[in-house]
Amino acid sequence: MVQKRRKKRKKRPNKSPASYNTTGLSKASQDRHIEAIADYNKAVQLKPDYAEAYYNRGISNIQLEEFDDAIEDFDQVIQLNPEDANAYIKRGISRNMIGEEEAAMEDCNTAIRLNPNLTEAYNARAAVHNDLEDYEAALEDLDEAIRREPDSPITHFNRGIVKGDMGDYEAAIADFDEVIRLEPTNDAAHYMREIAMESLQEDLPIVIGPDPTNLLAAGEMPFDFSKLMELDEEEIEEHEAVIEAANKAIRSNPNDTEAYYNRAVAQNNLNNFEEAISDFDEAIRQKPEFAEAYNERALAKDKLGDTEAALADYDEAIRLKPDYAEGYFNRGLMKTELEQYEAAIADYDEAIRLKPEVGIFYFTRGLITATLVGEPNTDNIEQYETIIADYNEAIRLEPDFMPAHFSRVATNTMLGREETAQAALEEMLQFENPFIDIASTTGIIDMDDTEDTEDIDTNLIEIIDTEKVE
């Protein structure tokens, strides 16, 4: 008997340093920084002089608040390329975060000498001046940054903070107004504007959070809301258990549509969006009329930056299920992201018509209507009455819904209704909430007890909880 010769397996080509760097960037874009660092490690092992991989690893270390490790990474970048201004900026930010203000200042000065047009360098140096309580110098840097980049929301935000620290509340409000003009749904700017308004009326200093010395953050807002709402260990284990159960079900029956769907939802909750999309694709292949799968897949696509495809999935979910209130709501959130406010409100209207018992629908419609109509005046006062009515209804349906409480207080304050605002504030303060001073008033939503909203996408805009609603 003639034996068949075994075919030799083709060797899989080894990944290149550039490939590891690219996959690292992809994971970092999904906030999977520990995994990203593992890829950057492989890149620099293969290519020890790979400055870009060291730089990217440094950025991930900053995100993980591993500032000493970040400094070592930027040291490597600077050793390889002494003219890299961005590396000096990032090292300066890292040094400032561990209290090395003098070294941080030197790095910022070097970055500005190498490239005077980098507004992030002025922001970073302003942060150092601010920590040293040299507010005049911080203001000079921020003025220079705005002169070079007039439409920078972060720089206007930072200047508003510094002006508030200096007691110039009217100027601070003007800067926060500019941030809101540039980014209408910027919750931190709305919040700080209200703090500045109160400070102006009561002649009190602006104070926010437990550590006002670290308010300024070059390139990002000073609140890291996502960390407040990260999944805890028990929740992660629950999602992993769902995935394991789905794996077993699929091994037994490759046509188990629900198993693919359940595994995909769990992957979404763990921020494994590419894996989630793959499973949603299979669930939809097996069951083309599966509206919920389109809805969930849209979330994953949006998180990966494919806005057009995400919107198409929401459209298809609604076509397949015309009474799908959550689908309309999610599509409204996406249109809000795209600044299509009137179209978004139309979707919120439909969601409320189909399911009038969900408080978050009213709250979001009120908030986006306020964004659309702008500052209150004699011409839009009736619209503001409908906005307050939406907040009232959200609170009636969900009495401990903090963002609706805060928005009602803020809106009545803007309208000059001091007694009504005070009464609303007293009602809000009746609820015990560990984040009431920061999280609730800046738009973080705790929806753990919300019913009938399992299909709502709460990850699309900052006013909505960073966790999936269960």
C-alpha distance (Angstrom), angle and dihedral (degrees) to the residues before:
residue distance angle dihedral
M1 . . .
V2 3.73 . .
Q3 3.77 112.8 .
K4 3.75 117.5 -136.8
R5 3.72 114.9 -121.8
R6 3.73 113.5 -119.6
K7 3.71 114.8 -119.2
K8 3.74 113.1 -118.1
R9 3.75 112.8 -115.3
K10 3.72 113.5 -117.4
K11 3.72 111.8 -115.6
R12 3.77 113.2 -115.9
P13 3.77 108.3 -121.8
N14 3.78 113.9 -109.3
K15 3.78 114.7 -109.9
S16 3.75 114.8 -106.7
P17 3.83 124.7 -128.2
A18 3.80 88.5 -107.1
S19 3.83 90.5 54.6
Y20 3.79 92.2 52.7
N21 3.79 89.9 47.3
T22 3.81 90.8 51.2
T23 3.81 94.4 48.9
G24 3.79 88.3 46.9
L25 3.79 90.7 55.1
S26 3.80 90.2 48.8
K27 3.80 92.0 53.1
A28 3.79 92.0 44.6
S29 3.82 89.8 53.9
Q30 3.83 86.3 59.6
D31 3.83 91.8 49.1
R32 3.82 90.3 -108.3
H33 3.80 91.6 133.5
I34 3.80 98.8 154.8
E35 3.80 89.8 56.1
A36 3.80 90.3 43.3
I37 3.80 90.9 54.5
A38 3.82 90.1 52.7
D39 3.82 88.5 57.8
Y40 3.80 93.3 46.0
N41 3.83 88.1 50.9
K42 3.80 90.0 57.0
A43 3.80 90.7 47.1
V44 3.81 93.8 55.1
Q45 3.80 92.2 41.6
L46 3.79 88.2 59.3
K47 3.79 93.6 39.2
P48 3.83 112.9 23.7
D49 3.81 92.7 -174.1
Y50 3.83 94.2 53.8
A51 3.82 99.1 129.2
E52 3.81 95.0 178.4
A53 3.82 92.5 57.3
Y54 3.82 91.5 49.6
Y55 3.82 89.1 50.0
N56 3.80 93.2 49.6
R57 3.80 91.2 46.3
G58 3.79 88.3 52.3
I59 3.81 90.9 53.9
S60 3.81 90.7 51.9
N61 3.79 90.3 48.5
I62 3.81 89.3 53.6
Q63 3.81 89.4 52.0
L64 3.82 88.9 51.6
E65 3.84 89.6 46.6
E66 3.80 90.2 -119.6
F67 3.77 91.4 139.6
D68 3.81 98.2 164.3
D69 3.81 89.9 54.9
A70 3.80 89.9 46.1
I71 3.81 90.8 53.4
E72 3.82 90.4 52.9
D73 3.80 89.8 51.5
F74 3.79 93.8 50.9
D75 3.82 89.4 45.4
Q76 3.81 86.5 60.3
V77 3.81 92.2 48.4
I78 3.79 92.0 50.1
Q79 3.80 92.1 46.7
L80 3.81 89.1 53.5
N81 3.80 94.8 40.4
P82 3.82 114.7 17.9
E83 3.83 90.3 -177.4
D84 3.83 96.1 60.7
A85 3.81 102.0 117.8
N86 3.80 93.5 -176.9
A87 3.80 91.4 58.8
Y88 3.81 90.1 54.3
I89 3.83 90.0 50.4
K90 3.79 93.4 51.0
R91 3.80 92.5 44.6
G92 3.79 88.8 49.5
I93 3.81 91.1 52.0
S94 3.82 90.4 49.1
R95 3.79 92.8 48.0
N96 3.79 91.4 49.0
M97 3.81 90.6 52.2
I98 3.83 91.0 58.9
G99 3.81 93.5 45.4
E100 3.82 99.8 -99.7
E101 3.81 93.3 131.7
E102 3.81 97.1 159.0
A103 3.80 93.7 52.7
A104 3.80 90.2 43.2
M105 3.81 90.3 53.4
E106 3.81 90.8 51.6
D107 3.80 90.7 52.3
C108 3.80 92.6 49.6
N109 3.81 91.1 48.3
T110 3.81 90.5 51.0
A111 3.81 91.7 49.1
I112 3.81 91.2 51.6
R113 3.81 91.3 47.7
L114 3.81 90.3 51.6
N115 3.83 94.8 44.7
P116 3.83 117.6 7.7
N117 3.83 91.1 -174.9
L118 3.81 97.7 66.1
T119 3.80 104.0 107.0
E120 3.82 90.5 -170.0
A121 3.81 88.2 66.3
Y122 3.81 91.4 57.1
N123 3.81 90.1 46.7
A124 3.79 90.9 50.3
R125 3.81 92.7 48.6
A126 3.80 89.8 46.7
A127 3.81 88.0 55.4
V128 3.81 89.8 55.8
H129 3.81 91.7 47.9
N130 3.80 89.1 48.1
D131 3.82 92.4 52.6
L132 3.82 87.8 50.7
E133 3.84 88.4 49.5
D134 3.81 90.4 -120.4
Y135 3.80 92.0 138.6
E136 3.80 96.5 166.7
A137 3.81 91.3 57.7
A138 3.81 90.9 45.3
L139 3.80 89.7 52.0
E140 3.81 91.8 50.1
D141 3.82 90.5 54.3
L142 3.80 93.0 47.6
D143 3.82 91.9 47.3
E144 3.80 88.5 53.0
A145 3.81 91.6 48.6
I146 3.82 90.9 51.2
R147 3.81 90.9 47.4
R148 3.80 88.3 57.0
E149 3.83 96.3 39.3
P150 3.84 110.6 20.0
D151 3.83 95.3 178.8
S152 3.81 98.4 54.3
P153 3.84 108.3 128.3
I154 3.81 94.6 -165.7
T155 3.79 92.7 52.8
H156 3.81 93.1 49.6
F157 3.80 88.5 47.1
N158 3.80 92.3 51.1
R159 3.81 91.9 46.4
G160 3.80 89.1 51.5
I161 3.81 89.4 55.1
V162 3.79 92.9 49.3
K163 3.81 92.9 46.6
G164 3.79 88.9 50.3
D165 3.81 90.2 51.4
M166 3.81 87.4 51.7
G167 3.82 90.8 52.3
D168 3.82 95.0 -112.5
Y169 3.81 94.6 128.8
E170 3.80 97.1 164.1
A171 3.80 90.8 55.6
A172 3.80 89.8 45.5
I173 3.81 90.4 53.3
A174 3.81 90.0 50.2
D175 3.82 90.0 55.4
F176 3.80 93.1 47.7
D177 3.82 88.2 48.4
E178 3.79 88.4 55.2
V179 3.81 91.7 51.0
I180 3.81 89.4 51.7
R181 3.81 90.8 48.5
L182 3.80 89.7 53.2
E183 3.84 95.2 39.7
P184 3.83 110.0 20.1
T185 3.82 94.5 -173.7
N186 3.83 95.4 49.0
D187 3.81 98.9 130.6
A188 3.83 95.3 -171.3
A189 3.82 90.8 56.9
H190 3.81 92.2 48.7
Y191 3.77 90.0 49.9
M192 3.80 95.4 47.0
R193 3.79 90.9 46.9
E194 3.81 89.5 57.8
I195 3.82 90.7 47.7
A196 3.81 89.7 50.8
M197 3.82 90.9 48.1
E198 3.80 90.5 52.8
S199 3.80 90.7 46.1
L200 3.82 90.3 51.6
Q201 3.80 91.5 52.2
E202 3.80 96.1 43.5
D203 3.83 99.3 30.0
L204 3.80 91.4 -125.0
P205 3.82 127.0 144.8
I206 3.79 120.6 -104.4
V207 3.81 109.0 -105.5
I208 3.78 123.6 170.2
G209 3.75 133.1 174.1
P210 3.81 128.2 -12.0
D211 3.80 97.0 -66.3
P212 3.83 115.2 39.1
T213 3.82 91.3 173.9
N214 3.80 90.3 75.9
L215 3.80 98.7 48.1
L216 3.76 96.2 117.1
A217 3.78 118.0 74.6
A218 3.77 119.4 173.7
G219 3.76 110.6 -129.0
E220 3.80 98.2 4.3
M221 3.79 141.1 57.6
P222 3.81 117.6 -93.8
F223 3.81 95.1 -116.6
D224 3.79 118.5 76.3
F225 3.79 96.9 -161.6
S226 3.80 94.3 170.0
K227 3.80 92.3 65.6
L228 3.79 91.0 56.3
M229 3.79 90.0 56.2
E230 3.79 102.5 37.6
L231 3.80 116.7 136.4
D232 3.77 113.2 -93.6
E233 3.80 122.7 -131.4
E234 3.80 93.6 -96.5
E235 3.81 92.6 52.4
I236 3.80 91.7 48.4
E237 3.79 89.8 51.2
E238 3.82 90.3 50.6
H239 3.81 92.3 53.7
E240 3.80 91.3 45.4
A241 3.81 89.3 51.2
V242 3.82 89.6 53.1
I243 3.81 89.7 52.0
E244 3.81 92.2 49.3
A245 3.81 91.8 49.0
A246 3.80 90.0 48.6
N247 3.81 90.7 49.2
K248 3.82 90.3 56.1
A249 3.80 92.3 46.0
I250 3.80 92.2 50.4
R251 3.82 92.1 48.2
S252 3.80 88.3 54.1
N253 3.80 94.5 42.5
P254 3.82 119.5 13.6
N255 3.82 88.6 -168.0
D256 3.80 94.9 60.5
T257 3.80 98.0 125.8
E258 3.80 95.0 -177.8
A259 3.81 91.1 53.6
Y260 3.81 91.0 55.6
Y261 3.80 89.9 47.1
N262 3.82 94.1 48.1
R263 3.79 91.7 47.6
A264 3.79 90.7 49.0
V265 3.81 92.9 51.0
A266 3.81 89.9 50.5
Q267 3.82 90.4 49.3
N268 3.80 88.8 51.0
N269 3.80 90.1 53.1
L270 3.81 89.7 51.1
N271 3.83 90.7 49.1
N272 3.81 91.9 -114.6
F273 3.79 91.0 136.6
E274 3.80 100.6 163.1
E275 3.82 91.0 52.9
A276 3.80 89.5 46.0
I277 3.80 92.6 53.0
S278 3.79 91.0 50.9
D279 3.81 90.7 55.0
F280 3.81 93.5 43.7
D281 3.80 88.4 51.6
E282 3.80 90.1 55.5
A283 3.80 93.3 45.4
I284 3.81 89.9 51.5
R285 3.81 91.6 45.8
Q286 3.79 89.3 55.3
K287 3.81 94.5 40.3
P288 3.83 110.8 23.6
E289 3.83 93.1 -178.3
F290 3.85 92.9 57.2
A291 3.84 98.4 126.7
E292 3.82 94.7 177.6
A293 3.79 90.9 56.2
Y294 3.82 90.9 54.6
N295 3.81 89.1 48.8
E296 3.81 93.2 51.8
R297 3.80 93.8 41.9
A298 3.80 88.7 55.4
L299 3.80 89.4 60.5
A300 3.80 92.1 53.7
K301 3.81 92.4 46.7
D302 3.79 91.5 50.1
K303 3.81 90.8 50.8
L304 3.80 88.9 54.2
G305 3.80 90.5 50.9
D306 3.81 98.2 -106.5
T307 3.81 95.2 130.2
E308 3.79 97.0 162.0
A309 3.81 93.1 53.0
A310 3.80 91.2 45.3
L311 3.80 91.7 53.5
A312 3.82 90.2 48.7
D313 3.83 89.4 53.9
Y314 3.81 91.7 51.9
D315 3.81 89.4 49.3
E316 3.81 90.3 51.6
A317 3.82 92.8 47.4
I318 3.81 89.8 54.4
R319 3.81 92.5 44.9
L320 3.79 90.6 53.3
K321 3.81 93.4 43.5
P322 3.83 110.8 25.9
D323 3.82 92.8 -178.4
Y324 3.82 92.5 53.9
A325 3.81 101.0 127.9
E326 3.81 94.1 179.6
G327 3.80 89.9 52.2
Y328 3.81 90.9 56.3
F329 3.79 90.8 46.4
N330 3.80 93.3 50.3
R331 3.78 91.8 47.0
G332 3.79 87.6 51.1
L333 3.80 89.9 54.3
M334 3.79 90.0 51.7
K335 3.80 91.6 49.6
T336 3.79 88.1 49.5
E337 3.81 88.7 55.3
L338 3.80 87.6 52.5
E339 3.85 89.7 49.1
Q340 3.82 90.7 -117.3
Y341 3.79 89.7 138.2
E342 3.80 100.8 164.6
A343 3.82 91.9 50.0
A344 3.81 89.4 46.4
I345 3.80 92.1 52.8
A346 3.81 89.7 50.2
D347 3.81 88.3 56.6
Y348 3.81 91.5 48.1
D349 3.81 88.8 50.8
E350 3.80 90.1 54.8
A351 3.80 92.9 46.2
I352 3.81 89.6 53.1
R353 3.81 92.0 47.3
L354 3.80 90.7 53.0
K355 3.80 97.5 41.2
P356 3.82 111.3 16.4
E357 3.81 94.7 171.2
V358 3.85 97.7 73.0
G359 3.80 112.9 98.4
I360 3.80 97.5 -162.5
F361 3.81 89.9 63.3
Y362 3.82 91.4 60.9
F363 3.78 94.3 42.4
T364 3.80 93.2 52.3
R365 3.80 93.3 46.1
G366 3.79 89.8 51.7
L367 3.79 93.4 48.0
I368 3.80 94.7 48.7
T369 3.80 92.3 44.1
A370 3.81 87.6 55.7
T371 3.80 89.2 51.6
L372 3.80 90.8 50.4
V373 3.81 98.1 48.0
G374 3.81 96.2 43.2
E375 3.79 127.1 -154.8
P376 3.85 114.9 0.9
N377 3.79 117.6 -97.1
T378 3.80 138.8 152.8
D379 3.81 91.5 -82.1
N380 3.81 97.7 54.8
I381 3.81 102.6 33.3
E382 3.82 91.4 110.1
Q383 3.80 90.0 55.8
Y384 3.78 89.2 52.3
E385 3.79 89.0 54.6
T386 3.82 88.5 57.8
I387 3.81 89.8 47.2
I388 3.81 91.7 54.8
A389 3.81 89.2 44.7
D390 3.81 88.8 56.7
Y391 3.82 91.7 50.8
N392 3.82 90.0 47.7
E393 3.80 91.4 51.7
A394 3.81 92.1 47.6
I395 3.81 89.2 53.1
R396 3.81 92.7 45.6
L397 3.79 90.1 54.5
E398 3.83 95.4 39.9
P399 3.82 108.5 21.8
D400 3.84 95.7 -172.7
F401 3.81 94.9 48.6
M402 3.83 98.6 129.8
P403 3.84 101.0 -168.5
A404 3.81 90.8 56.1
H405 3.80 90.1 49.4
F406 3.78 92.7 50.3
S407 3.80 93.6 44.8
R408 3.79 90.2 51.6
V409 3.80 91.1 51.0
A410 3.81 91.9 47.0
T411 3.80 94.6 47.1
N412 3.80 94.4 49.0
T413 3.81 88.7 48.0
M414 3.83 90.8 53.0
L415 3.81 89.2 50.4
G416 3.81 90.8 53.0
R417 3.81 93.4 -115.4
E418 3.78 95.5 139.8
E419 3.81 98.6 167.7
T420 3.81 92.7 48.1
A421 3.81 90.9 46.3
Q422 3.81 91.1 49.4
A423 3.81 91.7 50.2
A424 3.81 90.4 48.8
L425 3.80 90.4 49.1
E426 3.80 91.9 51.2
E427 3.81 89.9 50.9
M428 3.81 90.7 50.4
L429 3.81 93.0 49.9
Q430 3.80 91.3 56.5
F431 3.80 88.7 77.6
E432 3.79 119.9 82.6
N433 3.77 109.1 -133.6
P434 3.83 125.3 155.5
F435 3.82 90.9 -145.2
I436 3.79 97.4 43.3
D437 3.82 93.7 116.6
I438 3.80 96.4 47.8
A439 3.78 116.3 3.0
S440 3.78 101.4 44.3
T441 3.78 95.5 39.9
T442 3.78 93.1 51.4
G443 3.76 96.1 50.5
I444 3.78 106.1 -90.9
I445 3.76 108.1 144.9
D446 3.78 127.3 -154.0
M447 3.80 103.3 -154.0
D448 3.80 98.8 164.1
D449 3.82 92.6 120.9
T450 3.80 97.3 40.4
E451 3.80 113.2 121.5
D452 3.78 130.7 -149.6
T453 3.79 94.5 18.3
E454 3.78 102.3 98.9
D455 3.81 93.0 126.7
I456 3.81 97.9 47.8
D457 3.79 115.0 118.8
T458 3.79 104.2 -134.5
N459 3.79 97.0 172.2
L460 3.77 102.2 73.3
I461 3.79 105.8 82.9
E462 3.77 132.1 23.3
I463 3.77 95.4 -113.1
I464 3.80 89.6 68.0
D465 3.80 128.0 74.0
T466 3.79 117.1 -88.2
E467 3.79 90.4 -133.1
K468 3.78 127.2 77.6
V469 3.78 111.2 -101.2
E470 3.79 110.6 -114.6
